[in-house]
Amino acid sequence: MKIAVAGTGYVGLSLATLLSQNNEVYALDVIPEKVEMINNRISPIQDEYIEKYFAEKELKLKATLDYKEAFEGAEFIIISTPTNYDPELNYFDTSSVEDIIQKVKSLGIDTTMVVKSTVPVGFIKSMKEKYNIDNIMFSPEFLREGKALYDNLYPSRIIVGEKSQRAEIFASLLKECALKDDVVVKFMDSTEAEAVKLFANTYLALRVAYFNELDTYAEIKGLNTKDIIDGVCLDPRIGDHYNNPSFGFGGYCLPKDSKQLKANYKDVPENIISAIVEANRTRKDHIANMILSKKPKTVGVYRLTMKAGSDNFRASAIQGVMKRIKAKGIEVVVYEPTLKDETFFNSRVIRDIDEFKKISDVIIVNRIDSNTEDIKTKIYTRDLFSRD
């Protein structure tokens, strides 16, 4: 079967890699460098399993800049283009998804579009009405950055936002390429599937915010955060997972999805959803205040990435902490090996790690690694478990 995937971020590239084990997959992108890298089997994102499959598997995968080459003859077109939250519109910017819909419609081809991009609740229904189409459905993804292909190989569940034969065929494509045997598959209407995605990610944001606020309390009161978390999480209803304090939730999904869900609550009574969004802002205020209380002249930021095992730092919480510190007139320098520029938001990028360690009075580290062993006296971190 020929399948097209529009967009080669974490979602698109992991799905293209997964499905190209058994199908002819065309991955569409607008960046020539990414297309060339994929065709040379070099992953443009850091993901252990994508890199492994690129090196070891015979994948029927071709990347292209030509949407006609990608779409014509494809039975399914998976749309996984970015949908960023627009604070002015108070809504997701879904223009990249609509651009693909328009391109598919202009070709007049008999194919099914499957939206994997995160969208507002009611989006698919509105697209059917706006463009007078029926060949579109939604299927949420539940992937971790840095482990996107792994989470497709061992999915927690597969949800397809339609109850139809084509929905069953699409689900079977994902199941056939997975390594997990007993994958739970759930079919529902598109609007409910859209809600599942936003509520799932906002719950995860809630959990991050909860343990961060526990940590804030313990830090201010001089208590041992780890002992409290260990004691709380021995309750099997809570569980010993996803409980490592941080500078706040960040990355591709949790900040924008929680804000989008809050926007969807416009005419619905709520307290918790707004509190989750506000809690992340409060946490970054607290972290910045704790660093400022040490009265540093120069603050070093060790890695901008959101978490270990990922090269993504979009919307990482440490950037919010940086802005708050700089607003007080404190110099901030950055050590981030993936950056090619000399500055990052007007902060100097230091490439020599020894120089970086030397000139920094306080070094803020969201997630500790082996490079920070020799500077423990300078480090400010809330990482207790070296994970998540």
N, C-alpha and C positions, 0 to 999 in steps of 0.2 A: 504494500500500500504506500502511496505517496502522501506524505504529511508535510505541511509547511509550518514553521514556527516564526512568528514575527516578534523580534526582540531577543537579544542574547545576553540578558542580565542573568542573575542567579536562577530565576524561574525558567526563562526560555532556554538557556544553555543546558541546564540540567535535564529538562524535558527532551530537548533535541538529542542529547547524548543517550538518554534512556531509550527513546523510541527508535533510534537509528541502529540499535542492535538487531531489530527484526523488520524494520521498514526503511524505505527510502525517504530521508528527511532533508528538507531544504530549510536552512536557517537564514532569515532575512534580517539585515541590519543596515544602518545608514552610515556607519563608521568604517571606512575602507581598511584601517589597520586591524580592527577586530575581525573582519571577514578574512583577511589574509592569515591572521594568527590561527583562527579556527581551521582553515583549510590546510594549514601546516601542522595541525594537531598540537597547537600551543594554547593552553587555556588563558583567556584574557582576564579571568578572575581566579582568586585563590580558593581552590576547592580540591581537597585531597583525592576524592573519588573521580572527579572529572579529569584531573591530571592523570590518574592511574588508568582510566578507561581510554583516554586519548593515546596513551603510550602502549597499551597492551591489547586493546580490542580492535577487531576489524569492523569499524563503524561505517554504515552507509549514510554518511553525513556530508553535506556540501553547504557551505555558507555563500551567500550571494547578496549583492546590492540591488539586484533586479527583481522587483516584486512580481512581475509577470512570470519570470522563470520559476520563482518560488511557488506562486499560487496556482497557475494553470495546471490542471490535472490532479490537484491535491484533493483527497477525500475529506480531510480535515485541515483547517487553518487555525492553529493555536495562536491567540493574541496575548502576548506577554510583554507589552510595551509599558514604560513607566507612567504611573498616574500619581503625580505629586499633589499633596494637599495645598490648596491656595487659601491662605488666611484671609485675604481680602474678599474672595467669593464665599468663604466659609464652606468650601466644597472641593472635592477632588477635581483636578484638571484632567479630564478624560479625552482631551483632543487627540492624543496619539492613538488611542483605541478607535476613535471615530474616523481618523484618517485611514486606518486599515479597513474598516467597514466600508468606507466610500470607495477605496481601491478595489475591493472584492466585488462590490456591486457594479462598478464600472466595467469590469471584465465580463459580467453576465455569465459566470460559471456556476455549475451545480455543485456546491460544496457546503460544508457545515463549519461555521466559525465557532470556536470555543474560546471564550474570554477567560484568561487566567490572571489578568491584571486585577488588582483590587479596585472595586468600583463602589459607588454609593448604592444603598438598598433601593431597588426599583430600576436600576440602570438598564438591564436587558429588556424589560418591558417597555421602557421609554424608547430604546433604540428600534424595537420592532415597529412601534407606532411612527417614529420620526422618519424612518427610511422605508417603511412599508415592506418589511422583510420578515421571514420566519426562520431563516437558516442560521440562527445564532442561539447559543446557550452559554451558561456560566458554570465553571468548575473551579472552586477555590483551591489554592495550594497552601500547604502547611509545611514550609521548609525553613530550616535554619541556615543562616548565612555561613558559608564555609563547609556546610554539610548538606548542601542542596541535593546533590545526586544521591547521596546515601539515604536521604529521607524519601526520595522517589523509589529507591530500590527496596526500602523497608518502610513503606508508608503506614502512618498511624490509622489512616482511613482514606478512602476515595469517595468524594462527594461530587455528584453531577447534578446540575440544576435543571433537570428535565426528566420526565417519565416517558421514555420513548425508546424505540429500537435503536436509533442512532446514539442515544445516551448510553445504552447498554454496550454498543460496539466500542464507543470511546473508552468506557470504563474497562472493557476487556483488553484493549490495547495497553493500557497502563498496567493492568494486572499481569499480562503475559510477559512484560519486560521486567517486572519486579522479582526480587529474590525471596521475598516473604511469602509464605504459603497461604496463611489464613487472613487475607486482607478484607477488612470490613468495607463493603460498598453500600452507599446510601444514595437513593435517588429522591429528589424533591423538586419543587418548583424553583425557578430561578431566583425569585425574590427572597425566599427562605435561605437558599444557598448563599446569596450575597450577605444576608444577616449573619449566618454562621461564621463567615470569615471575620467580620468586624467584631462580633461578640467574643470569638475565640482569642483574637489578638488583644482585645481590650482586657480580657481576663488575665492574660499573661502580663500585660502592663500593670494591672492591679497587683499581681503577685510580686513583681519587681518593686513596685512602690511600697507595698506593705513591709517587706523585709528591709527596705531602705529606711523607712520611718522607724522601724524597730531599732535599726543601727544608729540613727540620729539620736534617739532617746538614750540608748546605752552610752554613746560617745559623750554626750553632754553630762550625763549623770555619773560618768566614770565606771560604768559596768562592763562586764566581759560579754561582748556581742555574741561571740561564737558559742559560749556556754548556753546563752538564752536561746539562740536559734536551734542548737542541738536538742535542747529540752523540748522546745515547742514542736519540732519536726519529728520527734519520736511518735507523736500521735499519727496513726496510720491514715486518718482522714486528711491530714495535712501533708505528710510525706517529706522525706529528706531529699528534695530536688528543687531546682530553680529557686534557690534561697540565698544565693551569694550576694552580699551587698555590693553596690556599685555607685558610680556618680550619677546614675539615673538611667532610664531606658532610652535607647536610641536605635539607629539603624534604619533600614528601609521601611519597616512596617509598623512597629508599635506606636511611635509618636503620631504618624499621620492617620493610622487606622482608628486610634482612640479619639482623635480630634474629629474625624469624619463621623464616627458613631455619635459623638456629642452633637454634631450638626444635625444628624438624622433624628435626634430627640427634640428638635425645635418645638414641636407642639405636644410633647409627651412629658409628664412629670418625672423628674429624676433628681438624685443627689450624688450618687456614687460615680457616675460616668464623668461628670464635671470635676469631682474631687480627684479622680485618677489623673486627669490632664494637669490640674493645678499642683498635685503632689510632686510631679516631676520638676516643675519650676521651683518649688520650695526646696527640694532636695539639692538642686544645683546652687541655690542661694546659700544653703547651709555649708556645702562643701567649700565654696569660695570663701565664706566667712572664716572657716576653720584654717584655711591656708593663709589668709590675710592676718589672722591673729598671731602668726609666727613672724610677722614683720619682715618678710623677705625683700631683697632688692631685685633679685632676678628669680623668676619661677620657670623651671624647665618642665615641658610637657613631653613625657616619654610615651610615644606612640599616640596617634589620633584614633586608631581603630577602636571599634565598639567592643570587641571581645577577642579572645585568643583564637587563632586558627582562621582569622578572616582578614582580608585586606581592605574592607569597606569602612570608611569613616563618615559616610553621609549621615548627618544628624546625630553623630555620636555625642553623648552627654558631656564629654570632656571639652568639647568646643564651647558649650554654654558656660562652663566653668572658666575657661580662658577669657571669654568676653567680660565676665564679671570682674575678674582680677585686673584686666587691662583698663577697665573703666575707672579703677582706683589709681591709675598712673604707674602701676608696677610693670616692669619689663617682663615679657614672656618670650621664651625661646622654645623651639620645637625640634625634637628628634623624631623623624618619621622617614624611614628608608624608602618608602614608596613615592615620596614627593620628589618631583624633578625641579620645581621652582625654588628660587632663593628665599622667598618669603611665603608665609601662609597667613592671610588676613593681616598683613603688615607686621607679622612676627617673624623674626629671623629663623630660618631653617638651618640647624647645625648638623652637618653630615658626619663629623668626627665625634664618635660617642664619648671618647675620653675628654675632649674639649667641652662637650655638652655637660658632662658630669661635673667638671671642674668649675664652670662659670655659674652653675645653678645653685642657689641657696636652698631651695626646696624643689624637689622633683615630684610631680604628681603622676601617679601610675594607676590607671584603672584596673589593669590586669598584670600581675607580676610575672616575670619570666627570668631565665637564667642570667640575662644581661644586667639585672638589677641587684644581684647578690652582694656586690661590693659597695653599695651605696645605701644600705638600709637606714643609716642615720639621717639621710637627706630625704628619704621617701615619705610621701603622704599617699596612702592608699586605703581603700576599704575592702580590698580583696582578702577574704578569709579562707576560701576553699580552693583557690587557684583553678577555677572552672567557671562555666556559664559566661 
